[in-house]
Amino acid sequence: TYTAFRVSLGELKNFLFFVFALILIFDCFLCSYSKVLCIAFEVLQGLQYMNKHGIVHRALSPHNILLDQKGHIKLAKFGLYHMTAHGDDVDFPIGYPSYLAPEVIAQGIFKSTDHMSSEKPLPSGPKSDVWSLGIVLFELCVFFFFLDCVDDTVIVLAEEHGCLDIIKELPENVIDLLKKCLTFHPTKRPTPTELMKDEVFSEVSPLYTPFIEPASLFSSSLRCADLTLPEDISQLYKDISSDYLAERSIEEVYYLWCLAGGDLEKELVNKEIIRSKPPICTLPNFLFEDGESFGQGRDRSSLLDDTTVTLSLCQLRNRLKDVGGEAFYPLLEDDQSNLPHSNSNNELSAAATLPLIIRERDTEYQLNRIILFDRLLKAYPYKKNQIWKEARIDIPPLMRGLTWAALLGVEGAIHAKYDAIDKDTPIPTDRQIEVDIPRCHQYDELLSSPEGHAKFRRVLKAWVVSHPDLVYWQGLDSLCAPFLYLNFNNEALAYACMSAFIPKYLYNFFLKDNSHVIQEYLTVFSQMIAFHDPELSNHLNEIGFIPDVSTQLGSNMPSLLNLPFLQRESLSLFCKTVF
């Protein structure tokens, strides 16, 4: 088995999927028929979970069905179809031809640039994955792999009728499963959810615990109802050979891997996944003086590289070699230290006194802080006071989004509330939102992307619709930006954070007539300047400087330029804060 990450790679970083300790399913053993049913049921469980989140695999094949060390199925490379707008953003087909459903092959490759939007076919649905699963199960039963014969269609057709004897020997329930998966008409083909309820799995389904959607972190329902605790928590880290790092989430391990010196782009270059071409090779064939060019355009149909690359964890493990098992299970009631215990606790205590920028780059320190905040957030709101206490020290960048939500007091069924808001009906504010979003957020690649713009529109519109007594003022999108950036894949949480922040720190700021509110803010800032820099405050009074929304700085600029440098800087900061 592989003890490092298994990584499925495309041309871009966004096409990366990390899988722990996995081995390819067809490299390990030939399956018995009962095992075939178990494999089918576990794959259907994965497909059902993906479908609930609006994702269709569309590239299901033996290469993407993996086994962990316990023999359970893990699906890989399932995001390409979803992230490329159902294949519209790329020029290569998504999925292996031998495993694609008939309706997928029949519609061919559609490019929106070559057709009217009304001609665009519907995206593939969950039933297309059921067909792919049927082909995979057929291969398992007859030990004949279509994928190896993709380049020679004649061989595939010649062998097509050479396995009838094997098919006849299959158990009736397996044959029934194959027939249902390989139903030609998609309207008659079952979905993964429907197929899981079929009688064919009557003997297999009791072996698996039904998946229960975990309670949301900010839900008011009990999250510890089904929690099983060990009698002695110290036994969790007594086993020296235990791989505690493997118990952490993929996001955490990848974040720590980068802190320990991991460079993804360098790894891809070393494996020749990313290749650079001399500029002369990228020029068009003919280029005229007026700038018009002719010739063969760049062929992008082969940009997808399906190579699997292993990212070594040796450097990360070496960096964390002094971290004991007890560091992965910190005692939240221990008031003697803000940091989890480890074999190098003295180093951690020393690191806590270093500047924040250094602490955020310290691998061991970040591991301990991430684990601590993860435990505290899972105990929210019971541990809200301790979250405040630890946040005053620092917040791990990886945990910043959830921590901010906890500090803002976000609670309740935030997803249900967000989903219930009408974000589609046009409103008068739509035009201003459409103007503000593209021009104000080019500083970040994620927020300036088309998907980022769409999320901005939905979150801002949800806030405007759900607060009819308030209005959209220019700048609300900038207030939304940090919450959306930290919760890019959780719009409901971004909306909940912004909704909790505004009444707490910008009360009545977004009223239709907010002149008196702004005047209050200006008065407070004037008093702050008088307290922190009396000389500057006196000078502003002498020149008749009155803070206002339309303060005429131009007429007072000669007098302001006579101020000492530090006072000019204070005034500059004051004006930026107010205006």
Summary of the structure (lengths in Angstrom):
residues: 579
radius of gyration: 29.5
end to end distance: 60.0
largest distance: 101.9
contacts: 1523
relative contact order: 0.06
helix: 51%
strand: 4%
